[in-house]
Amino acid sequence: MKPLQVSEDILPIAEFKTRASEVVRKLREHRRPVVITQGGKPAAVLLAPEEFDQLASRARFLEAVHEGLADAEAGRVLSDEELGAILDEQLGKPKA
């Protein structure tokens, strides 16, 4: 996602209502978020679907990393041999 450009990417809600179609079309072109204000304060952020998907994917990845680190710190780990034995039991031994 590209960084926000304050002069172009912050719109009062009334202006957004007037230019909604144009703003949505430009989301994909510019790949920048658009901040919608209400009463002079941020009220919403618009993202292109691809940008939202990328942010959600990153969040899931970071959550998995944090879970893995917490497991390692708590000693919830397996050795290579233990994991191999579990996988062999569940999936069958690989053919040579």
Backbone as JSON, one array per atom type, in Angstrom:
{
  "sequence": "MKPLQVSEDILPIAEFKTRASEVVRKLREHRRPVVITQGGKPAAVLLAPEEFDQLASRARFLEAVHEGLADAEAGRVLSDEELGAILDEQLGKPKA",
  "N": [[0.84, -1.17, 0.0], [0.54, 2.16, -0.85], [1.78, 5.23, 0.62], [-0.38, 7.53, 2.34], [-1.62, 10.49, 0.82], [-2.0, 13.52, 1.99], [-3.2, 15.84, 0.86], [-4.8, 14.81, -1.17], [-6.07, 12.48, -0.32], [-7.73, 12.63, 1.9], [-10.98, 13.14, 2.7], [-13.89, 15.08, 3.28], [-17.04, 13.79, 4.39], [-19.25, 14.74, 2.95], [-18.11, 15.57, 0.52], [-17.16, 13.12, -0.32], [-19.59, 11.78, -0.76], [-20.52, 13.18, -2.97], [-18.56, 12.6, -4.87], [-18.27, 9.83, -4.94], [-18.19, 7.61, -6.81], [-16.01, 8.27, -8.45], [-13.94, 8.39, -6.53], [-13.86, 5.73, -5.59], [-13.14, 4.42, -7.96], [-10.56, 5.45, -8.3], [-9.24, 4.3, -6.18], [-8.1, 1.77, -6.8], [-6.35, 2.52, -8.86], [-4.48, 4.31, -7.65], [-3.71, 2.96, -5.35], [-3.74, 3.76, -2.7], [-4.91, 4.44, 0.6], [-8.08, 5.99, 1.43], [-9.18, 8.49, 3.52], [-12.12, 9.17, 5.17], [-13.73, 11.91, 6.5], [-15.75, 13.08, 9.21], [-17.41, 15.68, 10.55], [-14.96, 16.9, 10.76], [-13.26, 15.01, 11.83], [-11.51, 11.85, 11.58], [-13.48, 9.26, 10.19], [-13.79, 6.97, 8.68], [-11.97, 4.56, 6.72], [-11.16, 3.91, 3.43], [-10.27, 1.2, 1.38], [-8.77, -0.43, -1.43], [-9.99, -3.6, -2.53], [-7.91, -5.49, -2.9], [-5.84, -4.4, -1.41], [-6.93, -4.54, 1.15], [-7.14, -7.34, 1.42], [-4.43, -8.0, 1.39], [-3.52, -6.75, 3.75], [-5.04, -8.18, 5.64], [-4.01, -10.74, 5.26], [-1.35, -10.38, 6.02], [-1.77, -9.79, 8.72], [-2.82, -12.24, 9.64], [-0.56, -13.87, 9.22], [1.34, -12.68, 10.95], [0.06, -13.15, 13.4], [0.21, -15.95, 13.48], [2.98, -16.27, 13.64], [3.48, -15.07, 16.15], [2.04, -16.84, 17.78], [3.56, -19.16, 17.37], [6.03, -18.37, 18.44], [5.26, -18.0, 21.11], [4.55, -20.63, 21.76], [7.08, -21.85, 21.52], [8.49, -20.51, 23.57], [7.06, -21.47, 25.75], [7.74, -24.06, 25.75], [6.35, -25.82, 24.18], [7.1, -27.67, 21.96], [8.35, -29.86, 19.36], [10.82, -32.35, 18.66], [12.73, -32.98, 15.65], [12.73, -35.71, 15.2], [10.55, -36.6, 16.75], [8.43, -35.29, 15.47], [8.67, -36.43, 12.92], [8.02, -39.11, 13.52], [5.34, -38.85, 14.33], [4.17, -37.89, 11.96], [4.75, -40.04, 10.24], [3.16, -41.98, 11.43], [0.6, -40.93, 11.12], [0.39, -40.43, 8.36], [1.6, -42.48, 7.09], [4.58, -44.26, 6.32], [7.12, -42.93, 4.16], [7.69, -44.2, 0.86], [10.59, -45.88, -0.17]],
  "CA": [[0.0, 0.0, 0.0], [1.29, 3.4, -0.92], [1.44, 6.14, 1.72], [-1.46, 8.5, 2.2], [-1.28, 11.86, 0.41], [-2.97, 14.31, 2.74], [-3.93, 16.78, 0.01], [-5.71, 14.12, -2.07], [-6.66, 11.25, 0.22], [-8.6, 12.89, 3.05], [-12.17, 13.8, 2.15], [-15.09, 15.19, 4.13], [-18.07, 12.85, 3.95], [-20.09, 15.38, 1.93], [-17.39, 15.5, -0.75], [-17.16, 11.71, -0.73], [-20.92, 11.46, -1.3], [-20.6, 13.79, -4.29], [-17.56, 12.02, -5.79], [-18.05, 8.43, -4.53], [-17.82, 6.75, -7.94], [-14.65, 8.66, -8.84], [-13.04, 8.01, -5.44], [-13.73, 4.27, -5.6], [-12.38, 4.07, -9.16], [-9.16, 5.82, -8.1], [-8.62, 3.45, -5.15], [-7.27, 0.75, -7.45], [-5.3, 3.17, -9.63], [-3.46, 4.92, -6.79], [-3.31, 1.99, -4.31], [-3.59, 4.48, -1.44], [-6.17, 4.51, 1.34], [-8.77, 7.27, 1.46], [-9.76, 8.73, 4.83], [-13.35, 9.95, 5.12], [-13.91, 12.61, 7.77], [-17.1, 13.51, 9.57], [-17.23, 16.7, 11.59], [-13.54, 17.23, 10.86], [-12.5, 13.92, 12.45], [-11.54, 10.63, 10.78], [-14.64, 8.42, 10.47], [-13.67, 5.7, 7.96], [-10.86, 4.44, 5.77], [-11.49, 3.07, 2.28], [-9.14, 0.51, 0.77], [-9.09, -1.32, -2.53], [-10.1, -4.96, -2.01], [-6.6, -6.15, -2.91], [-5.08, -3.87, -0.28], [-7.52, -5.12, 2.36], [-6.73, -8.74, 1.46], [-3.01, -8.05, 1.75], [-3.43, -6.42, 5.17], [-5.59, -9.3, 6.4], [-3.06, -11.84, 5.15], [-0.2, -10.03, 6.89], [-2.2, -9.91, 10.11], [-2.88, -13.68, 9.96], [0.81, -14.36, 9.28], [1.95, -12.19, 12.19], [-0.58, -13.87, 14.5], [0.79, -17.3, 13.5], [4.36, -16.14, 14.14], [3.4, -14.82, 17.59], [1.64, -18.1, 18.4], [4.72, -20.05, 17.32], [7.02, -17.9, 19.42], [4.72, -18.28, 22.44], [4.7, -22.07, 21.95], [8.5, -22.14, 21.75], [8.84, -20.02, 24.9], [6.38, -22.3, 26.74], [8.24, -25.42, 25.65], [5.44, -26.66, 23.39], [7.81, -27.93, 20.71], [8.71, -31.25, 19.07], [12.09, -32.53, 17.95], [12.53, -33.47, 14.29], [12.43, -37.14, 15.29], [9.18, -36.73, 17.25], [7.53, -34.87, 14.4], [8.74, -37.46, 11.88], [7.28, -40.28, 13.98], [3.91, -38.51, 14.29], [3.76, -37.83, 10.56], [4.76, -41.41, 9.72], [2.01, -42.68, 12.0], [-0.64, -40.4, 10.56], [0.36, -40.43, 6.9], [2.3, -43.64, 6.57], [6.0, -44.03, 6.02], [7.36, -42.7, 2.73], [8.29, -45.33, 0.15], [11.99, -45.61, -0.55]],
  "C": [[0.89, 1.23, 0.0], [0.87, 4.32, 0.23], [0.33, 7.12, 1.34], [-0.91, 9.84, 1.74], [-2.37, 12.76, 0.98], [-3.81, 15.21, 1.85], [-4.97, 16.1, -0.89], [-6.55, 13.03, -1.4], [-7.45, 11.42, 1.51], [-9.77, 13.71, 2.55], [-13.25, 13.93, 3.21], [-16.18, 14.28, 3.55], [-18.96, 13.45, 2.86], [-19.41, 15.33, 0.56], [-17.32, 14.06, -1.25], [-18.49, 11.33, -1.36], [-21.05, 11.99, -2.73], [-19.72, 13.06, -5.31], [-17.33, 10.52, -5.55], [-17.57, 7.55, -5.68], [-16.37, 7.02, -8.37], [-13.64, 8.2, -7.79], [-12.8, 6.5, -5.45], [-12.91, 3.82, -6.8], [-10.89, 4.34, -8.96], [-8.45, 4.96, -7.04], [-7.66, 2.44, -5.77], [-6.12, 1.37, -8.23], [-4.15, 3.63, -8.73], [-2.92, 3.98, -5.73], [-2.97, 2.68, -2.99], [-4.93, 4.46, -0.71], [-6.77, 5.92, 1.23], [-9.44, 7.38, 2.83], [-10.98, 9.63, 4.65], [-13.53, 10.59, 6.49], [-15.38, 12.98, 7.95], [-16.94, 14.48, 10.74], [-15.76, 17.03, 11.82], [-12.67, 16.15, 11.49], [-12.57, 12.67, 11.58], [-12.73, 9.75, 11.19], [-14.53, 7.05, 9.81], [-12.44, 5.74, 7.06], [-11.3, 3.49, 4.67], [-10.21, 2.49, 1.7], [-9.63, -0.25, -0.45], [-9.15, -2.74, -1.97], [-8.76, -5.69, -1.93], [-5.75, -5.68, -1.73], [-5.6, -4.44, 1.04], [-7.09, -6.57, 2.51], [-5.28, -8.88, 1.9], [-2.82, -7.74, 3.24], [-3.93, -7.56, 6.04], [-4.63, -10.48, 6.39], [-1.84, -11.6, 6.04], [-0.56, -10.2, 8.36], [-2.28, -11.38, 10.53], [-1.48, -14.26, 10.1], [1.48, -13.94, 10.6], [1.36, -12.89, 13.41], [0.0, -15.28, 14.62], [2.22, -17.27, 14.02], [4.35, -15.94, 15.65], [2.99, -16.08, 18.34], [2.8, -19.07, 18.45], [5.78, -19.66, 18.34], [6.55, -18.19, 20.85], [4.83, -19.78, 22.74], [6.15, -22.43, 22.25], [8.92, -21.7, 23.14], [8.24, -20.89, 26.0], [6.84, -23.76, 26.68], [7.33, -26.36, 24.89], [6.04, -26.87, 22.0], [8.08, -29.42, 20.58], [10.07, -31.28, 18.41], [11.75, -33.02, 16.54], [12.11, -34.93, 14.31], [10.98, -37.36, 15.75], [8.17, -36.38, 16.16], [7.5, -35.91, 13.29], [7.93, -38.68, 12.26], [5.77, -40.03, 13.92], [3.41, -38.5, 12.85], [3.73, -39.21, 9.93], [3.54, -42.18, 10.18], [0.71, -42.22, 11.33], [-0.73, -40.56, 9.05], [0.97, -41.68, 6.28], [3.73, -43.3, 6.22], [6.2, -43.83, 4.53], [8.03, -43.95, 2.12], [9.68, -44.96, -0.3], [12.23, -45.77, -2.01]]
}
